[in-house]
Amino acid sequence: MTAVTPAGARTCPNCGRDRPESFCAHCGQSDRDYARALRSVAGEFVRETFEVDSRLFRTLKLLMFRPGSLTREFSRNRRAGFVSPVRLYIFASFIFFLLLSLRGDFRSAGALNTTEENLGGRLTEEQPEDATAQPTTEERLEAFRAGLPPEQQRKADDILARPAGNVARQIFVGMGGRAGAGVAEMGWVERSLHLSGIDMLHDPSVAPRRLIANMPVAMFFLLPILGLVLAVFYFRKKRFYVEHLVFAIHTQAFTFLIYSVALLLPESGPGNWVRVGCLLVPYPYFVIALRRYYENGWVLTVAKSVGMYLLYSLALIPAFLISLFVTG
């Protein structure tokens, strides 16, 4: 006997079985067909990537105005109506770092291009105690310069050609005088610090550009550390590590979004006050979220929040330094 295909059923092209609904009950493939115009496929990709539908707005409403509630919904396994934590984090970090890169003006070299006169004579190039010490300092500086790669030598020459009172020049002279040897003789970390230091002395705008380029990755890899800190401080709550990690993702996503709002506001007039408020909001938001999700008293929550900020800073500061000096 031949099996009768139900009315309205379609055949799944992946496994060849009947597919009466949008998804195949056997292999799970949807009925979407990507062999169509690029415009519609691109629109669907963007929509799926950023979840631009009712789930996004429902997620943002809880995230922005009900600290800790979104994580609480996740712990209750109510996930279908909200954007997943990873997609939310990608969405928020993408917007923040995009706005930061567009808003940043790195043309000004700032204090490193000022001179001793501009700083009131506070910085002076190191002078030897007697005439016999001067050749030794010059020799050490020349040995340091000679051991640099060709590109770094060019930058070093540009720095040394600046006026004697230039801050960057004075820092380089001090750095080379203390090193007294080529970078090839240094360890990997010390070599990276010296080469990156020369890059930033030559062009101070390198520092913010490197931060913007590397911090998205650094912040993503710091999330497990924040989750671990939360797990340590709330080990009596008997929650899984994944729950602490999701809390960390949600609070970090809020920080990215509120800082994105700050980047869009003017730096003068009433907008500047709102901007400053946006920059200060993440800490009270963090405290309220801790209070609502972990359900401790206010005094204990504030005390734990201070301890967590201190521990997290121990990981955050090295991440900034690595982004500046080691990843160049």
Secondary structure, DSSP 8 states (H G I E B T S, - for coil): ------TT-EE-TTT--EE-SSB-TTT--BS---SS-HHHHHHHHHHHHHTTTHHHHHHHHHHHHSTTHHHHHHHTT--TTS--HHHHHHHHHHHHHHHHHHH------GGGG--TTTTTT-------SSGGGHHHHHHHHHHHHHTS-HHHHHHHHHHHTS-TT-HHHHHHHHHHHHH-S-GGGS-HHHHHHHHHHHHHHH-TTHHHHHHHHHHHHHHHHHHHHHHHHHHHHTGGG---HHHHHHHHHHHHHHHHHHHHHHHHS-SSSHHHHHHHHHHHTHHHHHHHHHHHHH---HHHHHHHHHHHHHHHHHHHHHHHHIIIII--
